[in-house]
Amino acid sequence: MVEIKFDDELKLEKDLINQLITGKSQWTYEPKIKTHEALWANFRRILENNNKSILKEHPLTDSEFRQIQNAMTFSSFYEAGKFLVGENGIAKVSLQREDASLGTVRLMVFKREDVAGGTSVYQVINQFVAPKTMGLDQNARFDVTLLINGIPLIQIELKKRSVSHMDAYNQIKNYIATDKYRGLFSLLQCFVISNGATTRYIAANTDTKLNKKFLTRWNDRDNNPVDDLKGFAREVLSIPQAHQLISHYSVLDNEGENIILLRPYQIHAIKALKKAASLHESGYVWHTTGSGKTLTSYKASRNLYQIPRIEKTIFIVDRVDLDQQTTNSFLAYAANDTIDIESTDNVKNLKNHLLSEDRSVVVTTVQKLNYLINNKERWLKEKEVSKLRKLEIAFVIDECHRAISPAQQNILKKFFVNSLWYGFTGTPIFAENKKAAVGNLPQTTEEQFGRRLHEYTVKEAIGDGAVLGFQVENMDMIGEGVYELVEKVKPDIDVYAYEKEELEPYIPDKVYQQDDYKLTVINKIINGMIRKFALDRGRGKTYGAILTTSSIKDAQDYYRLFKEVIEGNSEVKVSDRVKSMVSDFPKVAMTYSLAENENTTIENKEAMKKALANYNEEYGTNFSLETIGSYNRNLNERLARKKDKYKSRAEQVDIVIVVDRLLTGFDSPNLSLLLIDRFPMTPQGLIQAFSRTNRLFDDRKTYGQIVTFRSPKAFEDAIEKAFKLYSNGGENFVTAPTYEESKEKFTLAVKDLLSFELVENPEVEYGLKKMYEYVLAFQKFDKANAAVMVYSEYAQDEEYYKDLIDVETLEKYTDFYYYIKALLVDDIIIDGDDRKFDLYYEPISVHQGTIDYNYLASLMQEKAKNRPTYDEKFDSEIEKTIEELAKTNPEKSEVYREIYQDMVKEPAKFVSENIEELARIKINQIIEEKIKEFSNHYKVKADDLIFYTSHFKDRAQASKALGEDSLIRNADKDAYNKETGENISLLRYRKLIRTEAADFVEREVLVYLD
């Protein structure tokens, strides 16, 4: 162990400020702004200066400014974001003048387009003091904050190099949880965390929604990482970049009520597209599926209007997507932006949008455009045709190979002679998989759209943590039976001279159509994939899955057989083990296209009617064949679980059976599992389908999981070809290790862990270096354990793993891990400054999942907001969850029970309330009262006890808790003796305080903070 000195936070802070304000930068350092009063005064000065033409000789009165202060304080960062978008990019605040004769005025606060000029004022402040808001709280100091027009928009939290950057992240979460971002700070849109060597940024959000998975590293245009603070500040925090990040490269997601800050590759793609447009060149963007192409293409469409010559931007989507997630996403992004969404059933609207002078984005399908052009005599006058033909128009095409064919594009190019074309795809068509030749039409993406403008492959996305890799299992459901099956259809060959995999092509299709085969698959899905579905985490916390089949008939048969199993009318049963984890697993739904000109239409409609009836009964909906589009949208939302409503177990679906629906364009972070019972698709089809599963979600979800059930060798070959084509040389980087490799890693990790002897006093018997080594060994074991558990072979080898480390031993080593971790500090470096351990790592393989308070709070928030009346199914889920939590923490669950009971009595009072905030306030009041009682009884100072309580970690570290010395030193022994009638010595009194204070915090306080 080598002690190394590093720059402290203040030097890092000073260097950052100096960098921001020197050179060509427009940032100005304001050292005197340290308080809310000074911040408001600064904002007032800028506001008055920017609105001189409106205020004229009547400056703001104090009373008027209080109006503005009230209007400029927001309930969430998202609501503040909506305000900052403003009207046509200008945020204004309304003011009723105190002098009635002056009427009402609207003052300009922020202009999105005034980047590096106009009315924009750029300031840097540091060490801003945010006063405490709760009794157990302390004042906070924000390290560095960037203001635009006096508004704090980017806050930077710093730690010294020897401390993890995650310390800064956790500090921000604490600031949010304790309501430090009040007043103008409620307008924050971005957080930056850094220890100088590692720097990340993330959109502002509530503390429970702030997900460390979305901490983003900056990369340059060539996808090279920029980790250090100096480089990050240069590329992101300087002007104009910082203003552009907030104005041009952020999106408000109306559906999730979140701010989204674009990732570097998205920003670079938009810049590349704008540059091409300014040169009047077309092109395409290759961004791997799952990396947010729809969002990128949306912002690219929006930002094209910064090029004056472009008169119209048309965003083309696949017509199926118009009824699915793409348009929903667009609507969610556009709800707080100046975007027009063209009505899909009205050609007249499309014509009017195209002819209008508005520079807005129009979303439509190629079919609608071609219909308008092919019927121009009916819809357009001669002058209008001439105007449209000359339009300087940019077409942006999401999923460009599905949304438009070369032939369709050719028709539009001939009509719109001044058009530019920008295709977005996760799976370009290359020479290796080019389309069949049709005349002289393009066969590859480059031939159709032009040169590649930006590239971000799955290898790069996984490396950045933007998407997950894939764990693929190609199961053999036929086994040794393949010999007998093939012998019947190929009596002329000696089947036993072949390997099993060589006989795959000869297996008759009818084998896969039989109920017996499907039931074998269903049994494997229900009873053999507990970890894959995360059933061990309990209600509301499981993962979703898609099962794709080769035909509508197969989908119908699977649905029928699943229902028979669920209802207990099948030889396949849901095991008691599964039922004990999630009693109503699996919930299954089905969707497929209903074509009008098929011989099987009647049968397909009848089967879908039954599925709709089951769905309506399960979820209290009322869908029919006439509203099948609405059903599909509802099913999409239910599987995606993005809305709070669908976080309730009562509202969730586990498996959706499809043929081709949802295999492209569907986005669900919660979806972790793709089940495939069909023959391999094309390389682009495989990558598209696989990528439904690899969105970031939580710590448990480390891969998108793929399971195939037929033709394992054919799938192995097809998948290898697909990854080779689309990972740009990183195919081995994209997929998880094989089961055997994972098993070997586990075996080695267990041996390493068990080489450590559990001791009574690791501080003395281990020493610091060995304690760190134990932390590393346990974390390595836990990752290996979590990795191997999700393989299907794990269940067959369970005894092997138990022999290596049984449950009782694992519990002891886990307890020891937490004990040691509590003893360690975060400012010691092993082997120089390259830390390999993570003190914030939480084991993911050793915890049986329990329903947590976030789940309960999300249920109660949904009830408060959208379900004021008693809903038997939904409310019973809340009640069951409270009862479940009460088993392990009756004190804390009682807080939520009281809030829930009040909600039932007076629902109107809770419509606009934040449930988590209410619970926090209640808990804080309870703890304050307990602290008051303890202080009065033992005659300690309440402030000392509050400080001690705030820094108490656990009993193992009680003697090291910050504030213990002051608590004991300032305690009044004489007052205690007088009140209790005792006559204990100072030594005994101090020992009593030390013991009782630790007991008090552990038993009376920490139960509310877990």
Disulfide bonds with the S-S distance in Angstrom:
none
